[in-house]
Amino acid sequence: MPLAPILMHPAFRYGAATPWGGSLLRDVYHKDTPDARTGESLEVSAIPGLNSTDAEGTPLGRLVERYGKALLGTEVKGDFPLLLKLIDAKQPLSVQVHPDDAYAQKHENKLGKTEAWVILEAQPGAKLVYGIRQGVSREQLGNAAEQGRQLEDLLRHVEVKPGDVFFIPAGTVHAIGEGILLYEIQQSSDVTYRFYDWERRDEHGNKRALHTRQALDVVSLGEPPVPQPVRACPLQGEGRLEMLLETPFFIISRYLNCRDVLIPADRRRFAMLTAVQPATLHYLDRSLELAAGQTALLPANGEDLRVTGEQLLYSAPYVKENA
């Protein structure tokens, strides 16, 4: 029996865990955030201790145990592989880098982390740290990291606007700048190595821990890869479908100005559909309303949907086309 779409309820990272967080998740998306410094809404998460839930409060990990391949899909192996967040950066996040699978499994017994961002809102002039300036050596980077502020001169800054898409492969130095609200899709991992935290201190005068040695082990020098161009895709119904990114771990698409658009179930993989603006999902004789900022988990053995909404983001695990 096909599974209905599941409206997900997020877990939050907040307070001392996100000293850079703000109130936009509450102010823009009306989320019931626990703190005025709530930086992350984990919309679809199976991270232990930070599981998102269904309407009955069932953690995602337990839903995976209950439904198995009917939820995950025939081509999704192992545990739930992705993590979807909304992030509010009132202040800049730390300058950080993530390991690939091989390094993370050897040293952390976890997955590595490749991720991508879609900018939802940005104050004029808002910027990201996105890579290292050309010509900087690993030795220079390590020496600058030891000196703190000297590292700032080696970073590559990129100005952003709503709708921009950024791919952050494992090894890419990055930091979300202040005044940015974004959508993040990533491998299901919480491994982060901090290079630098802008000399930030907590109320007791303590700095957050850095992980300079590990960061230097995994960093990719130079600029990140040029992102692939957004391309339009065929669409059944009124609207526009854009393929934003295809990686070895996940895909991201954007639906725009949709009226009765078909999103068929894919038995190979689950998907996640996030309403940037309010949307309605119709299936059988039912419907599911998504407020702005809400996400539905679409089971692999699910219902075909008809979707109406001005802007939605669709993410799913990558699978080979002949799978």
Buried (B, 14 or more C-beta within 10 A) or exposed (E): EEBBBBBBBBBBBBBEBBBBBBBBBBEBBEBEBEBEBBBBBBBBBBBEEBBBBBEEEBBBBBBBEEBEBBBBBBBBEEEBBBBBBBBBBBBBBBBBBBBBBEBBBEEBEBBBBBBBBBBBBBEEEBBBBBBBBEEBEEEBBBEBBEEBEEBBEBBBBBEBEBBBBBBBBBBBBBBBBBBBBBBBBBBBBBBBBBBBBBEBEEEEEEEEEBBBEBBBBBBBBBBBEEEEEEEEEEBEBEBBBBBBBBBEBBBBBBBBEBEEBEBEBBBBBBBBBBBBEBBBBBBEEEEBEBEBBBBBBBBBBBBEBBBBBBBBBBBBBBBEEEE
